[in-house]
């Protein structure tokens, strides 16, 4: 299982640390450039921002 792979675990820890450093406080949090959205109800905004 990939969840038991040490490299995958290390990447998860690093990604989580970067998200917290950028202000993420829950899930789902979406980061596009310097903008952050929280909650699945913001997914349309995330898609629009990513398409620019």
C-alpha distances in whole Angstrom, upper triangle without the diagonal:
4,5,6,7,11,12,10,11,15,15,15,17,19,19,20,23,24,24,26,29,30,30,27,28,25,23,24,25,26,28,30,32,34,33,31,31,29,29,28,31,32,29,32,34,31,31,34,34,31,33,36
4,5,5,9,9,7,9,12,12,11,14,16,16,17,20,21,21,23,26,26,27,25,25,23,21,21,23,23,24,26,28,30,30,28,28,27,27,26,30,29,27,30,31,28,28,32,31,28,30,33
4,6,8,9,7,7,10,11,10,12,15,14,15,18,19,19,21,23,25,25,22,23,21,19,19,21,22,23,26,28,29,29,27,26,25,25,24,28,28,26,29,30,27,28,31,31,28,31,33
4,6,9,7,7,10,12,11,13,16,16,17,19,21,22,23,25,27,27,25,25,23,22,23,24,25,26,29,30,32,32,30,30,28,28,28,32,32,30,33,34,31,31,35,34,31,34,37
4,6,5,6,9,10,11,13,14,15,17,19,20,21,23,25,26,27,25,26,24,23,24,25,25,26,28,29,31,31,29,30,29,29,29,33,32,30,33,34,30,31,34,33,30,33,35
4,5,5,6,9,10,11,12,14,15,17,18,20,21,23,25,26,24,25,24,23,24,24,25,25,28,28,30,31,29,30,29,29,30,33,33,31,34,34,31,32,35,33,31,34,36
4,5,5,6,9,10,11,12,14,15,17,18,20,21,23,25,23,24,24,22,23,23,23,23,25,26,27,28,27,28,27,28,29,32,31,29,32,32,29,29,32,31,28,31,33
4,5,5,6,9,10,10,12,14,15,16,18,20,21,23,21,22,21,19,20,20,20,21,23,24,25,26,24,25,24,25,25,29,28,26,29,29,26,26,30,28,26,28,30
4,5,5,6,9,10,11,12,14,15,17,18,20,21,19,20,19,18,19,20,21,21,23,25,26,26,24,25,24,25,25,29,28,26,30,30,26,28,31,29,27,30,32
4,5,5,6,9,10,11,12,14,16,17,19,20,19,20,20,19,20,20,21,20,23,23,24,25,24,25,24,25,26,30,29,27,31,30,27,28,31,29,27,30,31
4,5,5,6,8,10,11,12,14,15,17,18,17,19,18,17,18,17,18,17,19,20,21,22,21,22,22,23,24,27,26,24,27,27,23,24,27,25,23,26,28
4,5,5,6,9,10,10,12,14,15,17,14,16,15,14,15,15,16,16,19,20,21,21,19,20,19,20,21,24,23,22,25,25,22,23,26,25,22,26,28
4,6,5,6,9,10,11,12,14,16,14,15,15,15,16,16,17,17,20,21,21,22,20,21,20,21,23,26,25,24,28,27,24,26,28,26,25,28,29
4,5,5,6,9,10,11,13,14,14,15,16,16,17,16,16,15,18,18,18,20,18,20,20,22,23,26,25,24,27,26,22,24,27,24,23,26,27
4,5,5,6,9,10,11,13,11,13,13,13,14,12,13,12,14,15,16,17,15,17,17,18,20,23,21,20,23,22,19,21,23,21,19,23,24
4,5,5,6,9,10,11,9,10,11,11,12,11,12,12,16,17,17,17,15,16,15,17,19,22,20,20,23,22,19,22,24,22,21,24,26
4,5,5,6,9,10,10,11,13,14,15,13,15,14,17,17,16,17,15,17,17,19,21,24,23,22,26,24,21,24,26,23,22,26,27
4,5,5,6,9,9,12,13,14,15,12,13,11,13,13,13,14,13,15,16,18,20,23,21,21,23,22,19,21,23,20,19,23,23
4,5,5,6,5,8,10,11,11,9,9,8,12,12,12,12,10,12,12,15,17,19,17,17,20,19,16,19,21,18,18,21,22
4,5,5,5,7,9,11,13,10,12,11,15,15,14,14,12,13,13,16,18,21,19,20,23,21,19,22,24,21,21,25,25
4,6,7,10,13,15,16,13,14,12,15,14,12,14,12,15,15,18,21,23,21,22,24,22,20,23,24,21,21,25,25
4,6,9,12,14,14,11,11,9,11,11,9,10,9,12,13,16,19,20,18,19,21,19,16,19,21,18,18,21,21
4,6,9,12,13,9,11,10,13,13,11,10,8,10,11,14,17,19,16,18,21,18,16,20,21,18,19,23,23
4,6,8,9,6,8,9,12,13,12,11,8,9,8,11,14,16,14,15,18,17,15,18,20,18,18,22,22
4,7,9,8,11,12,16,17,15,14,11,11,8,11,14,16,15,17,20,18,17,20,22,20,21,24,25
4,6,6,10,12,16,18,17,15,12,10,7,8,11,14,14,15,18,18,16,19,21,20,20,24,25
3,5,9,12,15,18,18,15,12,10,7,7,9,12,12,12,16,16,14,17,20,19,19,22,24
4,7,10,13,16,16,14,11,8,6,5,7,10,10,9,13,13,12,14,17,16,16,19,21
4,7,10,13,13,10,7,6,4,6,8,11,9,10,13,12,10,13,15,14,14,18,19
4,7,10,10,8,6,5,6,8,9,11,9,8,11,10,7,10,12,11,10,14,15
4,6,7,6,5,7,9,12,13,14,11,11,13,11,8,11,12,10,9,13,14
4,6,5,7,9,12,14,15,16,12,11,13,10,7,9,10,7,6,10,10
4,6,8,11,14,17,18,19,16,15,16,13,11,12,13,9,9,12,11
4,7,10,13,17,18,19,16,16,17,14,12,15,14,11,11,15,13
4,7,10,14,15,16,12,13,14,10,9,12,12,9,10,14,13
4,7,10,12,13,10,11,13,10,8,12,13,10,12,15,15
4,7,9,9,6,8,10,8,7,11,12,10,12,15,16
4,7,8,7,9,12,10,10,13,15,14,15,18,19
4,5,6,7,11,11,10,13,15,15,16,19,21
4,5,5,9,10,10,11,14,15,15,17,20
4,6,7,9,10,12,13,14,16,18,20
4,5,5,6,9,10,11,13,15,16
4,5,5,6,9,10,10,12,15
4,5,5,6,9,10,11,13
4,5,5,6,9,10,11
4,5,5,6,9,10
4,5,5,6,9
4,5,5,7
4,5,6
4,6
4
